Amino acid sequence: QVQLVESGGGLVQPGGSLRLSCAASGFTFTNYHMSWYRQAPGKERELVATITSTEDFINYGDFVKGRFTISRDNGKRTVSLQMNSLKPEDTAVYYCNANEMWRDYWGQGTQVTVSS
């Protein structure tokens, strides 16, 4: 059974940091590109960051502007997103995604709220 379980969300003040983690099981983790997406209320889901299966390519959404860092640990089957300098507009549900060509898996999401 495929599972992607996100953790690490919560409430943080503007300028603060959070680290999201996603634990994967039920599929060959090393074959999959891993991504974080987010969806704010009333908005479409958007890509935050992607790291390829071999870690040779990393891509970020334009809004990241050097504030976030995606990483993966293939031995632990986890992907993480370190988020610094958070802004109120970063408030959203953050989703973990695993993709291998025609296979696409999603986690349930974790809420990130940036507010004073």
Order of alpha helices (4+ residues) and beta strands (2+ residues): beta-beta-beta-beta-beta-beta-beta-beta-beta-beta-beta
